[in-house]
């Protein structure tokens, strides 16, 4: 190993960018090490060393411009750009809502190749997101140059998408040097090696595991019901009269795990609707999912949920929640509630042109992770299997992902709705699919509901989701 690499490893250790001990990760795993390079910007000598090594690697690659993934890699990328005299571009966390509305800043031409610099390689999901954004802006991406590769199989993961990974240092090289210098023990070195042999996230329990031991009672109930009925189908029943509602629901009830209602669009809503719906749910064994999409301050949503015309808290088993107001919305809805009701946080939408960004999605999921006593899972949409997989990987393993925008035949409608197939949605990681018009507008709704149910359940079996 060359002396410059050893110098870099020692510098990362001395600045606390790499630490050893016991660290609980978001995935639920406990790691014997932790890598956090954000503070290196305060050490000019370390920044200079990293920049020199990145330049050395970069000289072997072909590119027209470069970028650093915000935030840690952006100042490093600026140094490399200056020294190589290559244009720097950078991605905004949020697109501008004024002026040009750009999400990528800097001067570049469509078709140029962009080198991507980042600090740490963990799962690779953020790298793919960055590459997709750059590609959408007209650039080509071939190579990622990173400082520390702490991944389980990051190089192979990126290769599946056609990208090459180049790292200044790996965790194996890190522990070898630090062990030789007496800075970590032989036990710490072996603990890191053992950890690097396992997958990067906690194993997802299947429905049987969720039914037995999911932390939330609602998740246990929903998993057991899905297993009993062999259905992971949610019927979205958006009609405007009670007659149309029950004329559709009653013959379809045997096919579904939940019915998704929108009571505020019913023209003739009354207490009789609730009584009839709850009795049917008990008789046919399905849960009631009111898609109210609460999105206001805690005090307001509390009244919307418990009071007014609908008294949703008295009869719904779960509701949808926008995370925009922050965690106070969850407290307002659920604290002191007389009966348990679960929340599904809307993390990603199926409408084309949605303003929900990757950063918003991550923060929404984190909010749900921190309030598992109320949040059963997330509503999320991916436009194809790989995108769905990356979205699901961000979510807690003991939560459910519900996916709208599923259709056996259509690719979209004229109002911005996008669709994927039931098989693709579940194969990518969706636990339940939400289907509305695909069933309701069919010539034979029962036959169509059965087709959705069978396709989605078969995909769950093939995925090992039981």
C-alpha positions in Angstrom: 0.0 0.0 0.0 1.4 3.4 -1.0 2.4 5.9 1.7 -0.1 8.6 0.4 -3.0 6.2 1.0 -1.7 5.4 4.5 -1.5 9.2 5.1 -5.1 9.6 4.0 -6.3 6.8 6.2 -4.5 8.2 9.2 -5.9 11.7 8.5 -9.5 10.4 8.3 -9.0 8.5 11.6 -7.4 11.5 13.4 -10.2 13.9 12.4 -12.9 11.5 13.5 -14.2 11.0 10.0 -14.0 7.3 10.7 -14.8 5.9 14.1 -14.9 2.5 15.7 -17.3 1.2 18.4 -21.0 0.4 18.3 -23.3 2.5 16.1 -27.0 1.9 15.5 -27.8 2.5 11.8 -31.1 3.5 10.2 -31.4 0.1 8.8 -31.7 -1.4 12.3 -28.3 -3.0 12.2 -25.6 -2.3 14.7 -22.3 -1.4 13.0 -18.8 -1.6 14.5 -17.7 1.5 12.6 -19.1 4.8 11.5 -18.1 7.0 8.6 -19.0 10.7 8.5 -16.8 12.9 6.3 -18.8 16.1 6.8 -16.3 17.7 9.1 -13.3 17.4 6.8 -14.1 20.8 5.2 -12.7 22.3 8.4 -9.3 20.7 7.8 -7.6 22.3 4.8 -4.6 19.9 4.8 -7.0 16.9 4.7 -9.0 18.6 1.9 -5.9 19.2 -0.1 -4.8 15.6 0.3 -8.2 14.3 -0.7 -8.3 16.6 -3.7 -4.8 15.5 -4.9 -5.8 11.9 -4.7 -9.1 12.4 -6.5 -7.3 14.3 -9.2 -4.9 11.3 -9.6 -7.8 8.9 -10.1 -9.7 11.3 -12.3 -6.8 11.8 -14.8 -7.4 8.3 -16.0 -11.1 9.0 -16.8 -12.8 10.8 -19.7 -15.2 13.5 -18.8 -16.2 17.0 -19.9 -17.4 18.4 -16.5 -17.8 17.2 -13.0 -20.1 17.5 -10.0 -19.9 16.8 -6.3 -23.0 15.4 -4.6 -24.2 17.9 -1.9 -23.1 18.5 0.6 -19.8 17.1 1.6 -18.5 16.3 -1.9 -19.4 19.7 -3.3 -16.5 21.7 -1.8 -14.1 18.9 -2.7 -15.5 18.9 -6.3 -14.9 22.6 -6.5 -11.2 22.2 -5.6 -10.8 19.4 -8.2 -12.6 21.5 -10.8 -10.3 24.4 -10.2 -7.1 22.3 -10.4 -8.2 20.3 -13.4 -9.7 23.3 -15.2 -12.9 21.3 -15.8 -16.3 23.0 -15.5 -18.2 22.3 -12.2 -22.0 21.8 -12.2 -24.0 21.0 -9.1 -27.5 19.7 -8.3 -29.8 21.7 -6.2 -31.6 19.8 -3.4 -34.8 21.4 -4.6 -35.5 22.8 -8.0 -35.9 26.6 -8.1 -39.5 27.8 -8.0 -38.7 31.0 -9.8 -36.6 32.2 -12.7 -35.4 29.3 -14.9 -36.7 26.7 -12.4 -33.4 24.8 -12.9 -32.3 21.9 -10.7 -28.8 21.7 -12.1 -26.6 24.8 -11.9 -23.6 25.6 -14.0 -22.7 25.7 -17.7 -22.8 22.5 -19.7 -24.0 21.1 -23.0 -26.3 18.2 -23.6 -24.5 15.0 -24.4 -21.4 15.9 -22.4 -20.0 13.4 -19.9 -20.1 14.3 -16.2 -17.8 12.8 -13.5 -19.6 12.4 -10.2 -17.6 12.9 -6.9 -19.0 11.8 -3.6 -17.7 11.2 -0.1 -19.0 7.7 1.0 -20.3 4.7 -0.8 -22.9 2.9 1.4 -25.8 1.3 -0.5 -25.4 3.2 -3.8 -29.0 4.4 -3.9 -28.1 8.1 -3.7 -25.6 7.6 -6.5 -28.3 6.3 -8.8 -30.6 9.2 -7.9 -27.8 11.6 -8.7 -27.1 9.9 -12.1 -30.8 9.9 -13.0 -31.0 13.7 -12.3 -27.9 14.4 -14.4 -29.2 12.2 -17.2 -32.5 14.0 -17.1 -30.6 17.3 -17.6 -29.0 15.9 -20.7 -25.6 14.8 -19.3 -24.0 11.3 -19.5 -22.6 9.6 -16.4 -20.0 6.8 -16.6 -17.9 7.1 -13.4 -18.2 7.8 -9.7 -15.1 8.7 -7.7 -15.5 8.5 -4.0 -13.4 9.0 -0.9 -14.4 5.9 1.2 -16.1 2.8 0.0 -17.8 1.3 3.1 -20.3 -0.7 1.1 -21.3 -4.3 1.1 -21.3 -4.6 -2.7 -21.4 -1.1 -4.0 -19.1 -1.6 -7.0 -21.3 -4.5 -8.3 -24.5 -2.5 -7.6 -23.3 0.4 -9.7 -22.1 -1.9 -12.5 -25.7 -3.3 -12.8 -26.7 0.2 -13.9 -23.7 0.7 -16.2 -21.5 2.8 -13.9 -18.0 2.3 -12.6 -16.9 3.0 -9.1 -13.4 4.3 -8.2 -12.6 4.7 -4.5 -9.6 6.3 -2.7 -9.8 3.8 0.1 -11.9 0.8 1.2 -12.8 -0.3 4.7 -10.6 -3.3 4.3 -7.6 -1.1 3.6 -8.7 1.2 6.4 -8.7 -1.5 9.1 -5.5 -3.1 7.8 -3.5 0.1 8.1 -5.1 1.2 11.4 -4.5 -2.3 12.9 -0.9 -2.3 11.8 -0.4 1.1 13.4 -2.0 -0.1 16.7 -4.9 2.3 16.5 -7.6 -0.4 16.5 -7.5 -3.8 18.1 -7.5 -7.2 16.3 -11.0 -7.7 17.6 -12.2 -4.4 16.1 -10.6 -5.3 12.8 -12.3 -8.7 12.7 -15.7 -7.1 13.7 -15.5 -4.8 10.7 -14.6 -7.6 8.4 -17.5 -9.7 9.7 -19.9 -6.8 9.3 -18.8 -6.2 5.7 -19.8 -9.8 4.8 -23.5 -9.2 5.6 -26.1 -7.3 3.6 -26.3 -3.5 4.2 -29.8 -3.4 5.7 -31.9 -5.5 8.1 -33.7 -8.4 6.7 -37.3 -7.6 5.8 -39.9 -9.8 7.6 -42.5 -11.4 5.4 -46.2 -11.3 6.1 -46.0 -14.3 8.4 -43.2 -12.5 10.4 -45.2 -9.3 10.5 -48.3 -11.1 11.7 -46.4 -12.7 14.5 -44.2 -9.9 15.8 -44.6 -6.5 14.0 -44.2 -3.8 16.7 -47.5 -2.1 15.7 -50.8 -3.9 16.3 -52.3 -2.6 13.0 -49.4 -4.2 11.0 -50.0 -7.5 12.7 -53.7 -7.3 12.0 -53.2 -6.4 8.3 -50.6 -9.0 7.7 -52.7 -11.8 9.3 -55.8 -10.7 7.3 -53.8 -10.7 4.0 -52.5 -14.2 4.7 -56.0 -15.4 5.6 -57.5 -14.0 2.3 -54.4 -14.5 0.2 -54.8 -10.9 -1.0 -52.6 -7.8 -1.0 -55.1 -5.8 -3.0 -56.6 -2.5 -1.8 -59.6 -1.3 -3.6 -59.8 2.5 -4.2 -63.5 3.1 -4.2 -63.9 6.8 -5.3 -67.6 7.1 -6.1 -70.1 9.8 -5.2 -73.2 7.9 -3.9 -73.8 5.2 -1.3 -75.6 3.0 -3.8 -72.7 3.1 -6.3 -70.3 2.4 -3.4 -72.0 -0.7 -2.0 -73.1 -2.0 -5.5 -69.4 -2.2 -6.3 -68.0 -3.1 -2.9 -70.3 -6.0 -1.9 -69.4 -8.3 -4.8 -65.7 -7.3 -4.6 -65.2 -7.6 -0.8 -64.0 -11.2 -0.9 -61.0 -10.1 -3.1 -59.5 -7.3 -1.0 -57.5 -6.7 2.1 -58.6 -3.1 2.5 -61.1 -0.7 0.9 -59.9 2.9 0.4 -62.7 5.4 0.9 -63.1 9.1 0.2 -66.2 9.9 2.3 -66.0 13.6 1.6 -67.0 13.0 -2.1 -70.1 11.2 -1.1 -73.2 13.3 -1.9 -75.4 11.4 0.5 -73.1 10.5 3.4 -74.8 9.7 6.7 -74.3 7.6 9.7 -76.1 4.7 8.0 -73.2 4.6 5.5 -70.7 4.0 8.3 -72.8 1.3 10.0 -73.2 -0.6 6.8 -69.6 -0.3 5.9 -68.3 -1.5 9.3 -70.7 -4.5 9.3 -69.5 -5.5 5.8 -65.9 -5.1 6.9 -66.5 -7.4 9.8 -68.4 -10.0 7.7 -66.0 -10.0 4.8 -62.8 -9.5 6.7 -61.3 -6.3 5.3 -60.0 -3.1 6.8 -61.2 0.4 6.2 -58.7 2.9 4.8 -60.0 6.5 4.7 -57.9 8.4 2.2 -58.4 11.8 3.9 -54.8 12.9 3.4 -54.5 15.1 6.4 -52.2 18.0 5.8 -52.6 20.8 8.4 -51.4 21.8 11.9 -52.1 19.4 14.7 -55.0 21.3 16.3 -56.8 21.5 12.9 -56.3 17.9 11.9 -57.5 16.8 15.3 -60.9 18.4 14.7 -61.0 17.2 11.1 -60.3 13.7 12.3 -62.5 13.4 15.3 -65.3 16.0 14.8 -67.3 17.6 12.0 -69.7 15.6 9.8 -67.6 12.4 9.3 -66.1 11.5 12.7 -63.4 9.5 10.9 -61.6 8.5 14.1 -64.7 6.5 15.1 -64.7 4.1 12.2 -61.5 4.2 10.0 -58.7 1.6 10.6 -56.1 3.8 9.0 -55.7 7.1 7.2 -53.3 8.9 4.9 -51.1 11.8 6.2 -49.0 14.4 4.4 -45.8 15.0 6.3 -45.5 18.6 5.2 -46.6 20.1 8.5 -44.0 18.1 10.4 -44.4 15.5 13.3 -47.0 17.7 15.1 -49.6 16.5 12.6 -49.2 12.9 14.0 -49.5 14.1 17.6 -52.6 16.1 16.7 -54.2 13.1 15.0 -53.4 10.2 17.4 -52.5 11.4 20.9 -55.2 10.4 23.3 -57.3 8.7 20.7 -60.0 6.4 22.2 -59.4 3.6 19.6 -56.2 2.7 17.6 -56.0 4.1 14.1 -52.8 3.8 12.0 -51.3 6.3 9.6 -49.7 5.8 6.1 -47.5 8.7 5.3 -47.5 9.9 1.7 -43.9 9.7 0.6 -44.0 9.6 -3.2 -46.9 10.2 -5.6 -47.8 8.6 -8.9 -48.9 11.9 -10.6 -46.6 13.2 -13.3 -44.9 16.4 -12.4 -45.4 15.9 -8.6 -43.5 18.5 -6.5 -42.4 15.7 -4.1 -38.6 15.5 -4.4 -36.1 12.7 -3.3 -35.1 14.8 -0.3 -38.8 15.3 0.7 -39.3 11.5 0.4 -36.4 10.8 2.7 -37.5 13.2 5.3 -41.1 11.9 5.1 -39.8 8.3 5.7 -37.6 9.5 8.6 -40.6 11.1 10.2 -42.5 7.8 10.0 -39.5 5.9 11.3 -39.4 8.1 14.4 -43.2 7.6 15.1 -43.7 3.9 14.6 -46.3 3.8 17.3 -48.7 5.5 14.9 -47.2 5.1 11.4 -47.8 1.7 9.8 -46.1 2.5 6.5 -45.9 4.7 3.5 -47.6 5.4 0.2 -45.0 5.3 -2.5 -44.8 5.1 -6.3 -42.0 4.1 -8.6 -42.1 4.3 -12.3 -40.3 0.9 -12.8 -39.0 -2.0 -10.8 -35.5 -0.6 -10.0 -36.9 2.7 -8.9 -39.5 0.9 -6.6 -36.7 -1.2 -5.1 -34.7 1.9 -4.2 -37.7 3.6 -2.7 -38.6 0.5 -0.6 -35.0 0.2 0.6 -35.3 3.6 2.3 -38.3 2.5 4.4 -38.1 0.6 7.7 -38.1 -3.1 7.2 -41.1 -3.6 9.6 -43.3 -1.1 7.8 -45.6 -1.6 4.8 -45.3 0.1 1.4 -48.6 0.7 -0.3 -48.4 1.5 -4.0 -51.0 3.4 -6.1 -50.7 3.9 -9.9 -51.1 0.1 -10.6 -52.9 -1.0 -13.8 -52.8 -4.2 -15.7 -53.0 -2.5 -19.1 -52.8 1.3 -19.2 -49.6 3.3 -18.9 -51.3 6.5 -17.8 -54.4 8.7 -18.3 -54.9 12.2 -19.5 -54.7 13.8 -16.1 -51.1 13.1 -15.2 -51.6 9.6 -13.6 -48.8 7.1 -14.3 -49.2 3.4 -14.0 -47.1 0.2 -13.6 -48.2 -3.4 -13.6 -49.2 -5.2 -10.4 -46.4 -7.7 -10.9 -43.8 -5.1 -11.3 -45.0 -3.1 -8.3 -44.8 -6.0 -5.9 -41.6 -7.4 -7.4 -40.0 -4.1 -6.7 -41.0 -4.1 -3.1 -44.6 -2.9 -2.7 -46.4 -5.0 -0.1 -49.9 -3.9 -1.1 -51.2 -2.4 -4.4 -54.0 0.2 -4.6 -56.3 -0.1 -7.6 -59.3 2.0 -8.5 -60.3 2.8 -12.0 -58.6 -0.3 -13.4 -61.3 -2.4 -11.6 -64.2 0.0 -11.3 -64.3 0.8 -15.1 -63.9 -2.8 -16.2 -66.8 -4.5 -18.0 -66.6 -7.2 -15.3 -65.3 -5.6 -12.1 -65.2 -8.9 -10.1 -63.2 -10.7 -12.8 -60.8 -7.8 -13.0 -60.4 -7.6 -9.2 -59.7 -11.3 -9.2 -57.0 -10.8 -11.9 -55.3 -8.0 -9.9 -55.4 -10.0 -6.7 -54.0 -13.1 -8.3 -51.2 -11.3 -10.1 -50.2 -9.3 -7.0 -50.3 -12.3 -4.7 -48.3 -14.4 -7.1 -45.7 -11.7 -7.3 -45.5 -11.6 -3.5 -44.9 -15.3 -3.4 -42.2 -15.1 -6.0 -40.5 -12.2 -4.1 -40.5 -14.3 -0.9 -42.8 -11.9 0.8 -44.6 -14.5 2.9 
